[in-house]
């Protein structure tokens, strides 16, 4: 982990600032490359933190059992093939 990254929110804010600076195009090649490299480190940090958070999300079902979060909370682009089939009671509520 990069010790210069305070937390997820600070990393996102810095990443947004870097994107704006790069989009302006007023930087030298070396400055642009340095910012790009920092942006990649920030992006990897944020991605890692989001993956950790996703693994920690659990939802209590009606019986009080812990189950993984529903696929609807998964990241965009995930396929639905891992989503468990709803039980009979859930099917009845949707009907």
ABEGO torsion letter per residue (X at the ends): XBAABABAAAAAAAAAAAAAAAAAGABBAAAAAAAAAAAAAAAAAAAAAAAAAAAABBBBBAAGBBBBBBAAABBBGBBAAABBBBBAAAAAAAX
